[in-house]
Amino acid sequence: MIATTEYERLREAVGLVDRSERGKFLLTGAEVAEFLQGQVTNDVEALERGTGCYAALLDHKAKIRADMRVLRGADWFWLDCEAIGRAALAQTIKMYSLGRDVHGEDVTEQRAILSLIGPTAREALDAPPPEAEHSFVEGEHGIYVATDLGVDVICPADQADAVRDALGIEPVSEEAAECLRIESGRPRHGLDMGPNTIPQEAGLNERAVSFEKGCYVGQETVARLHYRGKPNRFLRGLRLTAEAEHGAPITLGHREVGTIGSTCVSPAHGPIALALIRREAQPGDTVTVGKTTEAEVVELPFEEQQ
C-alpha cells in the first residue's frame, strides 16, 4: 500500500528514489553519433550538446529489445536503460561498433542515478537544468538531467551516499514513484512492454521514434505500421473495482484481450493499471480482470480522465 504522505510529498514537494540499478553506458569516439543513428529509433545525430532524447533498440521485426535515455555531451554519449535491457544494449555496442571509432564502456556499477521527483526538485540543486526533458547540466554533485517528473542526478556510485546527504531530500518508496509513472501513462520495459511489443503499440512513436532520419534496425516495420497499418493492440489505462496483479488476464466477453502490466492503488484514482489491450476493447468499455474484477478501459494519462 502506498503511503499517502509519500504520494503527497511527490505531488507537492520532492522525494528521492535510487534508480542505480539501471544499465549505464558511456560511449566516446568520432563515430558514436553515426553508430547510434543506425541502431536506435530516434534521431541521435540531431542532438545538441547538453540535450538528449528517448529511444528504443529493436530487433529486425521491430520488437523492443531495450529502451533508453540518450544524452549528448561535449565529446561523449551516455545511455541508460532498464536493467532488463542492459544485456541487449551491451551486445549491440560490442558487436556493431567493431571497426568504428567507437569506444563503449559499461559503467553500471561505477555510476549512480538518484531521481528527485516532485515540483520542487530543482530547488535542491546548485545548477538546475533547462526545463526540456533530457536537457542536462553539470553541477557540484554530477550531471543533472531534466525528467518528466523532476531531475535525475547522475554521480559516481562511491559518492552516492554523500550526494544524498548533501541534497537533503527525504527518500520515498519505489511504489510511490511508480504510482506517479502509472498515472502519467508511461510504460515501463519489462512490465508494460517487452520482446513482443512494437513501439506504436506501447504509444512510443511520439517520444521515441523519428520518421525523418535514415535507416535503423526495425525501421521498415515501424514505418509501414505508422503510415499504412493499424496496431492490433494499444496501451490503455484501466480503472479497476479492486486491486489486480501483474500478468492477470483481461477479457472482453469471452475473449482474452490482454494482461495487466503495471498496477497500483493510487491515493487519487484508486486501483489503476496499464495494459496492452487488443483494439476491440475501446475506451469506455468494461472488461473483466482475472475472474471477477471489473475495469473500465480509459485513455491515458489518468490525470486527464478525472
C-alpha positions in Angstrom: 0.0 0.0 0.0 1.3 3.4 -1.0 1.8 5.8 1.9 -0.4 8.9 1.3 2.3 11.1 2.9 4.9 9.9 0.4 2.5 10.4 -2.5 1.6 13.9 -1.3 5.3 14.7 -1.0 5.9 13.7 -4.6 2.9 15.7 -5.8 3.5 18.8 -3.7 7.3 18.9 -2.9 10.1 16.4 -3.7 11.3 12.9 -2.8 14.3 10.8 -3.7 14.3 7.4 -5.3 17.6 5.5 -6.0 17.5 4.1 -9.6 21.1 3.0 -9.8 20.0 -0.5 -10.9 19.5 0.9 -14.4 22.1 -0.2 -17.1 24.5 2.6 -17.9 26.9 3.1 -20.8 29.5 5.8 -21.7 30.4 6.0 -25.4 33.3 8.0 -26.9 34.8 8.3 -30.3 34.3 10.2 -33.5 31.7 7.8 -34.9 29.4 7.3 -32.0 26.6 9.5 -33.3 26.6 7.8 -36.7 26.8 4.4 -35.0 23.8 5.0 -32.7 21.9 6.6 -35.6 21.8 3.2 -37.3 20.8 1.3 -34.2 18.1 3.2 -32.3 14.8 4.6 -33.2 15.3 8.3 -32.5 17.4 11.0 -34.2 20.7 10.9 -32.2 22.7 12.9 -34.7 20.4 15.9 -34.4 21.0 16.2 -30.7 22.8 19.4 -29.5 25.3 19.2 -26.7 23.6 19.3 -23.3 20.4 17.7 -24.7 19.1 14.1 -25.0 16.3 12.0 -26.2 14.3 8.8 -25.5 14.9 5.9 -27.9 14.3 2.2 -28.4 16.5 -0.6 -29.6 14.6 -3.0 -31.8 15.1 -6.4 -33.4 14.6 -6.9 -37.2 10.8 -7.4 -36.6 10.6 -4.1 -34.8 10.1 -5.8 -31.4 11.6 -3.9 -28.4 14.9 -5.2 -27.0 15.6 -2.2 -24.8 14.5 1.4 -24.3 16.9 4.1 -23.2 17.7 7.7 -22.4 20.5 9.1 -24.7 22.5 12.2 -23.6 25.0 14.0 -25.8 27.9 15.7 -24.1 30.9 17.6 -25.5 32.8 14.5 -26.6 30.7 11.7 -25.2 27.3 10.0 -25.3 25.5 8.5 -22.3 22.9 5.7 -22.4 20.9 4.4 -19.5 18.2 1.8 -19.7 16.0 -0.5 -17.6 18.1 -3.3 -16.1 16.3 -5.8 -18.2 17.7 -4.1 -21.4 21.3 -3.9 -20.3 22.5 -7.2 -21.9 20.9 -6.4 -25.3 22.4 -2.9 -25.3 25.8 -4.2 -24.3 25.7 -6.8 -27.0 24.7 -4.3 -29.7 27.5 -1.9 -28.7 30.1 -4.7 -28.6 29.1 -6.3 -31.9 28.1 -3.4 -34.2 30.8 -0.9 -33.2 33.6 -3.2 -34.4 35.7 -1.4 -37.0 34.4 2.0 -36.0 35.9 4.8 -33.9 33.5 3.9 -31.0 34.6 3.0 -27.5 31.7 1.8 -25.3 32.1 1.2 -21.6 29.5 -0.4 -19.3 29.6 1.9 -16.2 26.6 0.4 -14.5 28.5 -0.3 -11.3 30.5 2.9 -11.4 27.6 5.4 -11.6 24.5 6.0 -9.5 21.2 7.6 -10.6 19.3 9.5 -7.9 15.8 10.6 -9.1 14.5 13.7 -7.5 10.7 13.6 -8.1 8.3 16.5 -7.5 7.7 20.1 -8.3 10.4 21.5 -6.0 13.2 19.1 -7.3 15.2 21.9 -8.8 15.4 23.9 -5.6 17.9 21.4 -4.1 20.4 21.9 -6.9 23.2 24.4 -7.4 22.7 24.5 -11.2 19.2 23.3 -12.2 19.0 22.0 -15.8 16.7 23.6 -18.5 13.1 22.6 -18.4 13.1 20.5 -21.6 13.1 16.8 -20.8 16.5 15.1 -21.2 18.3 18.5 -21.1 21.2 18.5 -18.6 23.9 20.5 -17.0 27.0 19.5 -14.9 26.8 20.6 -11.3 28.5 20.2 -8.0 27.2 16.6 -7.5 27.3 15.3 -11.0 25.1 15.6 -14.1 21.6 16.9 -13.6 19.1 15.7 -16.1 15.6 17.1 -16.5 12.9 14.4 -16.4 9.1 14.4 -16.9 8.6 14.4 -13.1 11.7 16.2 -11.8 15.5 15.8 -12.1 17.9 12.8 -12.2 21.3 13.2 -10.6 24.0 11.0 -12.2 27.0 10.7 -9.9 29.9 8.3 -9.1 28.5 5.3 -7.2 31.0 5.6 -4.4 29.8 9.2 -3.8 26.1 8.4 -3.8 25.6 8.5 0.0 27.4 11.8 0.3 25.3 13.3 -2.5 22.1 12.1 -0.8 23.2 13.8 2.4 24.2 17.0 0.6 20.9 17.2 -1.3 19.0 16.7 2.0 15.9 15.2 0.2 13.9 12.6 2.1 13.7 9.2 0.3 10.4 7.7 -0.8 9.5 4.2 -1.8 9.7 2.8 -5.3 6.0 2.1 -5.1 5.1 5.8 -4.6 7.3 6.8 -7.6 5.8 4.0 -9.7 2.3 5.3 -8.9 3.1 8.7 -10.5 4.5 6.9 -13.5 1.4 4.8 -13.9 -0.8 7.8 -13.5 1.1 9.6 -16.2 0.6 6.7 -18.6 4.3 6.0 -19.4 5.0 2.3 -19.9 8.0 0.5 -18.4 10.1 -2.0 -20.2 9.7 -5.4 -18.6 6.3 -4.6 -17.1 4.2 -3.0 -19.8 6.2 -3.8 -22.9 8.8 -6.3 -24.0 10.1 -8.6 -26.7 6.7 -9.0 -28.3 5.9 -5.3 -28.4 6.2 -2.9 -31.3 6.8 0.8 -30.3 3.5 2.1 -31.7 1.5 -0.5 -29.6 3.1 0.9 -26.5 2.4 4.5 -27.5 6.2 5.3 -28.0 6.1 6.8 -31.5 5.8 10.4 -30.4 8.5 10.2 -27.8 11.0 7.6 -29.2 10.7 7.4 -33.0 11.9 9.8 -35.7 10.3 9.3 -39.1 12.7 11.8 -40.7 16.1 10.0 -40.1 17.7 7.3 -42.1 17.6 3.5 -41.6 17.9 1.7 -38.3 17.2 -1.9 -37.2 13.4 -2.5 -37.4 12.7 0.7 -39.3 10.8 -0.7 -42.2 8.1 -2.4 -40.0 7.8 0.7 -37.7 7.3 3.0 -40.7 4.9 0.7 -42.5 2.7 0.3 -39.5 2.7 4.1 -38.9 1.8 5.1 -42.4 -0.3 2.3 -43.6 -1.4 0.0 -40.8 -3.2 -0.1 -37.5 -1.8 -1.8 -34.4 -3.6 -4.8 -33.1 -3.0 -3.6 -29.5 -2.9 -0.2 -27.8 -1.5 0.9 -24.4 -4.6 1.8 -22.3 -5.4 2.6 -18.7 -7.7 0.6 -16.5 -9.8 1.8 -13.7 -10.4 -1.3 -11.5 -13.0 -2.1 -8.9 -10.3 -3.9 -6.9 -6.6 -4.5 -6.8 -5.1 -6.6 -9.6 -1.8 -8.4 -10.1 0.7 -8.0 -12.9 0.0 -10.6 -15.5 -3.7 -11.1 -14.7 -5.7 -11.8 -17.8 -8.1 -9.2 -19.2 -11.2 -10.5 -21.0 -13.9 -8.7 -23.1 -16.9 -11.0 -23.3 -15.3 -14.5 -23.6 -12.1 -13.4 -25.3 -8.8 -12.6 -23.7 -7.7 -9.2 -24.9 -4.6 -8.6 -22.8 -2.9 -8.9 -19.5 -2.2 -6.5 -16.6 1.1 -4.6 -16.8 2.0 -2.0 -14.1 -0.6 -1.6 -11.4 -1.1 0.3 -8.1 -3.7 1.7 -5.8 -3.4 5.4 -6.3 -4.5 7.7 -3.5 -6.0 10.0 -6.1 -7.6 7.4 -8.5 -8.0 4.2 -6.6 -6.9 0.9 -8.2 -5.5 1.5 -11.7 -3.3 -0.3 -14.2 -1.6 0.0 -17.6 -2.1 -2.8 -20.1 -1.6 -3.5 -23.8 -5.1 -4.3 -24.9 -6.4 -5.6 -28.2 -8.1 -2.8 -30.3 -11.6 -4.3 -29.9 -11.6 -3.2 -26.3 -12.2 0.6 -26.7 -12.1 3.4 -24.1 -15.4 3.3 -22.2 -15.7 -0.5 -22.4 -15.9 -2.6 -19.3 -13.6 -5.6 -19.2 -13.0 -8.4 -16.6 -9.7 -8.8 -14.9 -9.0 -12.2 -13.5 -12.2 -14.0 -12.6 -14.4 -11.3 -11.0 -12.8 -7.8 -11.0 -14.3 -5.3 -13.4 -12.4 -2.4 -15.0 -13.2 0.5 -17.3 -10.8 1.0 -20.2 -9.7 4.6 -20.4 -7.3 6.8 -22.4 -4.0 7.9 -20.9 -2.9 9.7 -18.9 -5.1 9.1 -15.9 -4.9 12.7 -14.6 -6.7 13.9 -17.7 -9.5 11.4 -17.1 -10.8 12.8 -13.8 
